[in-house]
Amino acid sequence: MIFTLPVIIVHTMAVSVASYRLIRTVARQNRELEAMRRTDAQTGLAARSHWQEQASASLERFHASGEPACLLMIDIDHFKPINDVHGHTVGDEVIRAVGQVILDCVRAHDHAGRYGGDEFAVVCSGVHADEAQAIAERIRDRIAAVRLRELPELQLTSSIGLAETGRSHISLRDWINDADTALYRAKHGGRNQVAGSRAPMPPGIPTPPQPA
């Protein structure tokens, strides 16, 4: 027993060190998986599920304390013809470029995400509509200034819908629907513009389809 005691001690220490390293490796891998879950791989923006979590939290704060927030829905104008004419490789480059513009334009505590396809969303925390309008206009201007290296003649524009939190927004779906209605108005108003959710829809324009 006395002669085997050092072996037992060394073995125990080796097992402890190996277990510690394994635990650290698993923890690191879990953090990486969580980061991947929260991030849209193509744009580097938040994935849809993550920004919706942040939007829900902003809406809850509004109902609890009155802290304002605004939701921007951003859509690349005429994106389908870009894909059809220039191919999906160019379309992917456009998506990445617009995503980078949005990241550059929002504030550190805002939450920008990919909604799906060529549509993006930004939760602007702690601001009213006039301040969010300035952020939206900055995004719109910067998107219009984007030039692709391989296709510099391609002119990009965007339409943006803006909705400030209101008492009628009982759920996140209500808030998204309001911002989506504003986006629909921007597109029917000529595109390449920012529209709010307060003004009535122009006559003759049907109600936009509800997001899935």
C-alpha positions in Angstrom: 0.0 0.0 0.0 2.8 2.4 0.9 4.6 1.8 -2.4 1.4 2.2 -4.4 0.3 5.4 -2.7 2.4 7.7 -5.0 1.0 6.0 -8.1 -2.6 6.4 -6.7 -1.9 10.1 -6.0 -0.4 10.7 -9.5 -3.2 8.9 -11.1 -5.8 10.9 -9.2 -4.1 14.2 -10.1 -3.9 13.2 -13.8 -7.6 12.3 -13.9 -8.5 15.6 -12.2 -6.4 17.6 -14.7 -7.9 15.7 -17.6 -11.4 16.2 -16.2 -10.8 19.9 -15.7 -9.6 20.3 -19.3 -12.5 18.3 -20.6 -15.0 20.5 -18.6 -13.3 23.7 -20.0 -13.4 22.3 -23.6 -17.1 21.5 -23.3 -17.9 24.9 -21.8 -16.0 26.6 -24.6 -17.8 24.6 -27.2 -21.1 25.4 -25.6 -20.3 29.1 -25.7 -19.3 28.8 -29.4 -22.6 26.9 -30.2 -24.6 29.6 -28.4 -22.8 32.3 -30.3 -23.6 30.5 -33.5 -27.2 30.2 -32.5 -27.5 33.9 -31.8 -25.7 35.0 -35.0 -26.8 35.0 -38.7 -23.7 33.5 -40.4 -24.2 35.4 -43.7 -24.4 38.9 -42.2 -23.0 38.8 -38.7 -26.2 40.3 -37.4 -28.3 38.7 -34.7 -30.3 35.6 -35.9 -34.1 36.0 -36.0 -34.7 34.2 -32.8 -32.2 36.3 -30.8 -33.3 39.7 -32.0 -36.9 38.7 -31.3 -35.9 37.9 -27.7 -34.4 41.4 -27.4 -37.5 42.9 -29.0 -39.7 41.1 -26.6 -37.6 42.3 -23.7 -37.8 46.0 -24.9 -41.6 45.6 -25.3 -41.9 44.3 -21.7 -39.8 47.2 -20.4 -42.1 49.6 -22.2 -45.2 48.1 -20.5 -43.5 47.9 -17.1 -41.8 51.3 -17.0 -42.7 53.3 -20.0 -39.2 53.1 -21.5 -39.7 53.8 -25.2 -38.3 51.7 -28.1 -38.7 51.6 -31.8 -38.6 48.8 -34.3 -37.2 49.3 -37.8 -38.1 46.8 -40.6 -35.6 47.2 -43.5 -36.1 45.7 -46.9 -33.7 45.9 -49.9 -35.6 47.4 -52.9 -36.0 45.2 -56.0 -33.8 42.4 -54.5 -35.4 39.6 -56.6 -34.4 41.2 -59.9 -30.8 41.6 -58.6 -30.8 37.8 -58.0 -32.5 37.1 -61.3 -30.2 39.3 -63.4 -26.9 39.1 -61.6 -27.1 35.7 -59.9 -27.3 34.5 -56.3 -23.6 35.2 -55.7 -24.1 38.9 -56.2 -27.3 38.7 -54.2 -25.4 37.2 -51.3 -22.8 39.9 -51.6 -25.6 42.5 -51.4 -27.0 40.9 -48.3 -23.6 40.9 -46.6 -23.0 44.6 -47.6 -26.3 45.8 -46.3 -25.9 43.8 -43.1 -22.5 45.5 -42.6 -24.1 49.0 -43.2 -26.8 48.3 -40.6 -24.1 47.2 -38.0 -22.1 50.3 -38.7 -25.1 52.6 -38.3 -26.8 51.4 -35.2 -25.8 52.2 -31.6 -23.9 49.8 -29.4 -27.1 49.0 -27.3 -29.4 48.6 -30.3 -30.2 45.1 -31.6 -29.9 44.5 -35.4 -30.9 41.2 -36.9 -31.8 39.3 -40.0 -35.5 38.8 -40.3 -35.3 36.6 -43.4 -34.3 36.8 -47.0 -33.5 40.4 -47.8 -35.4 41.8 -44.8 -33.7 43.1 -41.6 -34.9 44.4 -38.3 -33.4 46.8 -35.7 -34.7 47.3 -32.2 -33.7 50.8 -31.1 -33.8 51.0 -27.3 -34.7 54.0 -25.3 -35.7 56.3 -28.2 -38.9 57.8 -29.5 -39.8 57.9 -33.2 -38.0 61.1 -34.1 -34.6 59.7 -32.9 -35.2 56.4 -34.5 -36.1 58.2 -37.7 -32.6 59.7 -37.8 -31.1 56.2 -37.3 -33.3 54.9 -40.1 -32.4 57.7 -42.5 -28.7 57.1 -41.8 -29.1 53.5 -42.7 -31.0 54.3 -45.9 -28.4 56.9 -47.0 -25.5 54.5 -46.3 -27.2 51.7 -48.2 -27.7 54.0 -51.2 -24.0 54.7 -51.1 -22.9 51.1 -51.3 -21.0 50.1 -54.3 -19.9 46.5 -55.0 -16.3 46.0 -56.1 -17.3 43.7 -59.0 -20.4 45.5 -60.0 -20.0 49.2 -59.2 -22.8 50.3 -61.5 -25.4 48.5 -59.3 -27.4 51.0 -57.3 -29.0 49.8 -54.1 -31.8 51.4 -52.2 -34.0 50.3 -49.3 -37.4 50.9 -47.8 -37.7 51.1 -44.0 -40.8 50.9 -41.8 -40.7 52.4 -38.3 -43.0 51.6 -35.3 -42.6 53.0 -31.8 -43.9 51.0 -28.9 -47.5 51.7 -28.0 -50.1 50.4 -25.6 -51.8 48.6 -28.5 -48.7 46.4 -28.8 -49.8 43.7 -26.5 -47.5 41.1 -28.1 -44.4 41.2 -30.2 -46.4 40.2 -33.2 -48.5 43.4 -32.8 -45.4 45.5 -32.8 -43.9 43.7 -35.8 -47.2 44.0 -37.7 -47.1 47.8 -37.2 -43.6 48.1 -38.4 -44.3 45.8 -41.3 -47.3 48.0 -42.3 -45.1 51.0 -42.2 -42.6 49.2 -44.5 -45.4 48.3 -46.9 -46.3 52.0 -47.0 -42.7 53.0 -47.7 -42.6 50.6 -50.7 -45.9 51.8 -52.1 -44.8 55.4 -51.6 -42.0 55.0 -54.1 -39.4 53.0 -52.1 -36.0 54.4 -51.0 -37.7 56.1 -48.0 -38.6 55.7 -44.3 -42.2 55.5 -43.3 -43.8 55.6 -39.8 -46.7 53.6 -38.6 -48.9 56.5 -37.4 -50.2 57.9 -40.8 -53.2 56.2 -42.4 -52.6 53.9 -45.3 -53.2 55.7 -48.7 -56.5 54.8 -50.3 -56.5 51.9 -52.7 -53.5 50.1 -51.0 -54.5 46.7 -49.6 -53.5 45.7 -46.1 -50.1 44.0 -46.1 -50.0 40.3 -45.5 -49.2 39.4 -41.9 -45.7 37.9 -41.3 -45.5 34.2 -40.5 
